[in-house]
Amino acid sequence: MREDILKALAADEDEEQKLEQISNVINLYGGKRDSLIQILHLAQEIYGYLPLGVQKFISEEMDIPVAEVSGVVTFYSFFATKPRGEHTIRVCMGTACYVRGGKKLIERLQELLGIELGDTTSDKKFSFEIARCIGACGLAPAMMIDEKVYKQVNPNQLESILAQY
């Protein structure tokens, strides 16, 4: 089974190296089931995202059901099953941000980027997500691009913010 998964994923040498790195990470954690989240984080760093093939590979290597791996990947928003853009935009939708205009930021960003939540622009520049809370409640609405937090954002500022990237 491992060989089939390797063949399906490893279209080139670079892919095979990534899978070997993931295998090394699993071995580092001793393949322990309770280390799955840490392993998935590192696998995502190595591979860039966690498509079903990578999830199957991890499942096989750790000898746990693929449904369990997939359940963890789809439950936590910090895991991606599709390639992400160069920059990740997260609009806060915590209570304060929602009440103070977070939804308007989302609508305007969808217009500007031409994509829906969870998608990546065709030029692979931006991925667009929501966050439940980014800890800037007193200065809502807030959003992040990568690790930079933008506070008290209004829809009219979005074009100039995006232009920086």
SVG drawing of the C-alpha trace seen along z (x, -y; Angstrom):
<svg xmlns="http://www.w3.org/2000/svg" viewBox="-23 -54 37 56">
<polyline fill="none" stroke="black" stroke-width="0.4" points="0.0,0.0 2.8,-2.4 4.4,-1.9 1.1,-2.7 0.7,-5.9 4.3,-6.9 3.8,-6.2 0.6,-8.2 2.1,-11.2 5.7,-11.2 5.4,-12.4 8.9,-13.7 12.0,-13.4 11.1,-16.5 7.7,-14.9 9.5,-11.7 11.9,-13.7 9.0,-15.5 7.3,-12.2 10.6,-10.8 10.8,-13.9 7.3,-13.3 8.2,-9.7 11.2,-10.9 8.9,-13.2 6.6,-10.3 9.5,-8.2 10.8,-11.1 7.5,-11.0 7.6,-7.2 4.5,-7.1 2.4,-7.8 -1.2,-8.4 -1.3,-11.2 1.3,-13.1 -0.9,-13.3 -1.5,-17.0 2.2,-17.8 3.0,-15.4 0.3,-17.0 1.7,-20.5 5.2,-19.5 3.9,-17.5 2.0,-20.7 5.2,-22.7 7.1,-20.2 4.4,-19.5 2.8,-22.9 -0.7,-21.5 -2.4,-18.2 -4.1,-16.7 -5.9,-13.3 -2.9,-11.5 -0.6,-12.9 -3.3,-12.1 -3.4,-8.5 0.4,-8.3 0.4,-9.5 -2.4,-7.1 -0.4,-4.2 2.8,-5.2 1.2,-5.6 -1.1,-2.6 -4.3,-4.6 -7.5,-4.9 -7.4,-7.6 -10.8,-8.7 -9.1,-9.7 -6.3,-11.6 -8.8,-13.3 -11.1,-14.1 -8.3,-16.0 -7.3,-17.8 -10.8,-19.0 -11.7,-19.9 -8.9,-22.4 -8.8,-25.5 -5.1,-25.8 -4.7,-22.7 -5.2,-23.2 -6.2,-20.6 -5.6,-22.8 -2.4,-24.7 -2.2,-28.1 -1.2,-31.4 2.0,-33.3 0.0,-35.4 -2.9,-34.3 -5.6,-36.8 -7.7,-36.1 -10.6,-38.3 -11.6,-38.1 -15.2,-37.0 -15.1,-37.0 -18.1,-38.8 -16.6,-42.3 -15.2,-42.2 -18.5,-40.8 -20.6,-43.4 -18.2,-46.2 -18.1,-45.3 -16.2,-42.1 -18.8,-40.9 -18.3,-44.0 -14.6,-43.3 -15.2,-39.8 -17.6,-41.0 -15.2,-43.7 -12.2,-41.3 -14.3,-38.8 -14.9,-41.6 -11.3,-42.7 -9.7,-39.2 -12.4,-37.6 -12.5,-34.5 -14.7,-33.0 -13.7,-32.2 -11.4,-29.2 -10.0,-29.8 -6.7,-31.0 -6.4,-33.6 -5.5,-32.2 -2.1,-33.9 -1.4,-32.1 -0.8,-35.4 -3.5,-35.3 -5.5,-32.7 -8.6,-33.9 -9.9,-32.6 -11.8,-33.7 -10.5,-33.5 -12.7,-33.1 -10.7,-35.6 -7.3,-37.2 -7.2,-39.0 -7.7,-42.6 -11.3,-42.9 -10.8,-46.5 -9.8,-47.6 -12.3,-45.8 -12.8,-45.0 -9.4,-43.4 -7.7,-41.2 -4.4,-39.6 -2.2,-39.1 0.3,-36.4 1.4,-37.5 0.7,-41.2 -2.5,-42.4 -4.5,-45.3 -6.9,-47.0 -9.9,-49.2 -10.1,-48.3 -12.8,-49.6 -13.6,-48.3 -12.2,-51.5 -8.7,-50.7 -8.5,-47.2 -7.1,-48.2 -4.2,-50.1 -3.5,-47.3 -3.4,-44.7 -1.2,-46.9 1.6,-46.4 1.7,-42.8"/>
</svg>
